[in-house]
């Protein structure tokens, strides 16, 4: 990126932070339950956002709310209405190794709802209008050689779809679960993830919708003692996509990695939000989202929130967002937020950068006989490939690399 890029960075190390005591600075009222606000709106912190299973607790947003100020809510009336799915609007196909248990969970049937409590209007109407949630359970100690693949295909632009998936990785298991979205629909999708003690789980959510699709989603994960969770969001298709990815911990020694890749074309709105709640001591998190934009009206949003609670001593956390603007007429909004309530941490920080091509990189390639258009594609491919390579599923990596190539071929850049 060039010197035109705007960058914000902060790095904080243990054992003390200027202006903090060992108990930290009280940023939010301690008496409020961060995870279950149950209809009480508290504005002191992103962590205190309203969460509730009751649709009546969430008014229709008008776009002036902090949670919705970047989102084109006027185009989302269908998805924000309290309405059931249209008949036959969504086909769901599942490919899974024999060891994987598949069943359905009714509302209130454990573990459904134990960690995902809707945090906005879209999530609550999705939950309320999904009678049966798909439950994918990886047994304890199982090590899957092949990924679990769930393909959700929409059958009509403007037709309403609601879904709720529960993914549970048993203790000391190893698995990859891929959620693929394609076709056309107005889709509200909740994903609830449990990573039990010592397990290693990767969840990949791929958005390859048609240009007229709209997709709102909330993905919540609870990561237990010594477990490792990786969530990867890849968004290339859809007219409007807004994905909230949230993580909290239920034991020490847990690790979470939230990764994202997005490529917005003319008229696309791609929005990704993440929240890591460090509510346990000695846990680690890393957040990295990378995006590219091209075409008039292409708009991307990334909002990253990390909260290190008072009791979360020994936390090691970092978040970063990078955006590469390929043409005029694009807009990338990037908002990193970091709240710290204790100075006894290993480290915490954030970075955000948005800019155009690095002319030196282009010059280096062109000086070796590579045409400018090819050189530009090589730079973008290398920029985004960092995320693709972390999926570790060769067949999917190849498909996504080809999809990025098609995006790049859509313009002269």
PyMOL commands that set and color helices and strands:
alter all, ss='L'
color gray80, all
select helices_A, chain A and resi 46-48+55-57+66-68+73-75+77-80+121-128+359-366+372-388+394-408
alter helices_A, ss='H'
color red, helices_A
select strands_A, chain A and resi 6-13+90-95+101-106+132-138+148-169+174-195+200-209+214-223+228-235+240-249+255-264+269-278+284-293+299-308+316-325+331-340+347-355
alter strands_A, ss='S'
color yellow, strands_A
deselect
rebuild
show_as cartoon
